[in-house]
């Protein structure tokens, strides 16, 4: 039997972008990978059906979305409440359902939350973003308003994307919302055109309108058919979206077979899918021309080949895990069921200098990763009896 060193090392090979060039980590030396057992988990709650997103309430309770279309309260003792009423109608099939969740920055006073979900309609379904007010007792949503609907709707049960970030400028909320949208799998070519919302990051005001300073909100762009909500394009299936303290937007998306990406999002930029990718078709074979670079298209900050199926992404700002963790990026893996720590060349910025895989014995798909107000990291596991976990040092 022939032995290939490259084949043996392939699971540990990553790539990153430095100075405009994409350099291969052929032997994984320049950006070393570590396998760490310095963390453990504590179960906060169990019995959530395919939980997808997590938010922290000011009183110490948690809000959790379940993909089949339920929003639940979990108290500090891990007791799971009955489904909260007043949700929009959710098209829960395939990868679709009730997905991301974000509290308004003024939630303590206005009790507003934002939800994104799969919505059925003429032509199929698409991702929608809604705003509602959570009742004082936490039992129902009122004043529901749909702020945005991805257009056009298509017949697909895949690649909804659906991660929400409330925009900030100089550390303060600026009245905008970002929403990362998938290209719906069957419509991947749409990611390269601006007359649709497939494979885009969009930016809207809290009333659903497009800000006048969006890159494609100019009269010229709109006359050419561009949709004014679009902030960036050329994305596949985003599963992570965070804004760093310096205001830069970090996005993470699934590649096909390989080529999962982390991107730094800038307005009006093209992130390449499906023209350039470090992945290949399922079962093998190149995608399109099989190229990884093209003029006018952005390179990822970091990518995984083979795929880890990343989902959920957060910056660590607390010292709960030691000073060396501050400014690191943490990512969940659906495929391998572990937590990835990415050390950066500068806190909350720069390039990836080291990847470490934690909680490898967890054995559950990690769907969401968040840092709580207490400084601990929390995970949701995507399972019929999914868990809310607190991550602790050993």
BELRA-V856392 format. One line per field, one symbol per residue. ss: DSSP state (2 for helix, 1 for strand, 0 for the rest). phi: phi as a letter, one per 40 degrees, with the letter a starting at -180 (. if undefined). A space follows every 10 residues. Layout:
# BELRA-V856392
ss: ???
phi: ???
This chain:
# BELRA-V856392
ss: 0000222222 2201111100 1111000000 0011110011 1111111100 1111110000 0111110001 1111000001 0000100000 0000000111 1110002222 0111111111 1001111111 1111000001 1111111110 0001000000 1111111110 0111111111 1000000222 2200000001 1111100000 0000000022 2220000001 1110001111 1110000011 1111001001 1111100001 0000010001 0000000000 1000000000 0111000001 1111100000 0022200011 1110000011 1111110011 1111111100 0000011111 1000001111 1000011111 1110
phi: .cbbcccccd cbcbaabbfg bbbcccbfcc bcbbbbbcba bbccaahccf cbabbbcccg cbbbcbdchb bbcbcccgcc ccdccgcccb ccafccicbc aacccbddbb fcbbbbacbc acgiaacbbb babccdcgca bbfcbccabc bccbcabbfc ggbbbccbbf gbdbgbbbbc bccggcbccc ccbbcabcgb bbbbcccgcc cccccbccdc cccchccccc baagbbacba aabcdcgccb bbaccccggc bbbccbcgcb cgcccbacbb cdghhccfcg bbbadgbccc caabbccbfc agaaccbcbd bhdcccgcbb bcbccbgbbb bbcbcadgag bcbabbbbfc cdgbcccbba ccccgccbbb bcadbcbbbb cbcc
